[in-house]
Amino acid sequence: MAVLDDTTQIEAYRILTLRQMLKLEIKGIKRSGRSAYAILKDMGYTGTRQQVLDQLDQYREQVLQNT
């Protein structure tokens, strides 16, 4: 098990978790509280849910290449 002790690692994990939540929201699964889409919009992502997911997919590829 890996330990995330760097702030950039923690932020990357958070964004990737929000990506998974957004994928479920697109499929129609709802949750209580703020949606992942709303959280990501506050973080600066723009566009429709699908466009934000595409941006996050690109981010994921960058993270995987750097590890």
C-alpha positions as CSV (number, residue, x, y, z in Angstrom):
1,M,0.0,0.0,0.0
2,A,1.4,3.4,-1.0
3,V,1.4,6.3,1.4
4,L,0.4,9.7,0.0
5,D,2.4,12.2,2.0
6,D,3.0,15.0,-0.5
7,T,0.4,17.7,-1.2
8,T,0.6,17.1,-4.9
9,Q,-0.1,13.4,-4.4
10,I,-3.1,14.1,-2.2
11,E,-4.5,16.6,-4.7
12,A,-4.0,14.1,-7.5
13,Y,-5.8,11.4,-5.5
14,R,-8.7,13.8,-4.8
15,I,-9.1,14.8,-8.5
16,L,-9.0,11.1,-9.6
17,T,-11.6,10.3,-7.0
18,L,-13.8,13.1,-8.2
19,R,-13.3,11.7,-11.8
20,Q,-14.8,8.4,-10.7
21,M,-17.7,10.1,-9.0
22,L,-18.4,12.2,-12.1
23,K,-18.4,9.0,-14.2
24,L,-21.1,7.6,-11.9
25,E,-23.1,10.8,-12.1
26,I,-23.1,10.7,-15.8
27,K,-24.5,7.2,-15.6
28,G,-27.3,8.5,-13.4
29,I,-26.2,7.6,-9.9
30,K,-27.0,10.3,-7.5
31,R,-25.5,11.1,-4.1
32,S,-26.4,13.4,-1.2
33,G,-24.5,16.6,-0.8
34,R,-22.7,18.5,-3.6
35,S,-22.2,16.7,-6.9
36,A,-18.7,16.0,-8.2
37,Y,-19.5,18.2,-11.2
38,A,-20.2,21.2,-8.9
39,I,-17.0,20.6,-6.9
40,L,-14.9,20.3,-10.1
41,K,-16.5,23.5,-11.5
42,D,-15.4,25.3,-8.3
43,M,-11.9,24.0,-8.9
44,G,-11.8,25.7,-12.3
45,Y,-12.9,23.0,-14.8
46,T,-15.3,24.2,-17.5
47,G,-17.7,22.7,-19.9
48,T,-20.4,20.0,-19.8
49,R,-20.1,16.9,-17.6
50,Q,-18.7,15.0,-20.5
51,Q,-16.2,17.7,-21.4
52,V,-15.0,17.9,-17.8
53,L,-14.6,14.1,-17.8
54,D,-12.5,14.3,-20.9
55,Q,-10.3,16.9,-19.2
56,L,-9.9,14.6,-16.2
57,D,-9.1,11.7,-18.5
58,Q,-6.2,13.7,-19.9
59,Y,-5.1,14.6,-16.4
60,R,-5.2,10.9,-15.4
61,E,-3.0,10.0,-18.3
62,Q,-0.5,12.7,-17.2
63,V,-0.5,11.4,-13.7
64,L,0.1,7.8,-14.8
65,Q,3.0,8.8,-17.0
66,N,4.7,10.6,-14.2
67,T,4.6,7.6,-11.8
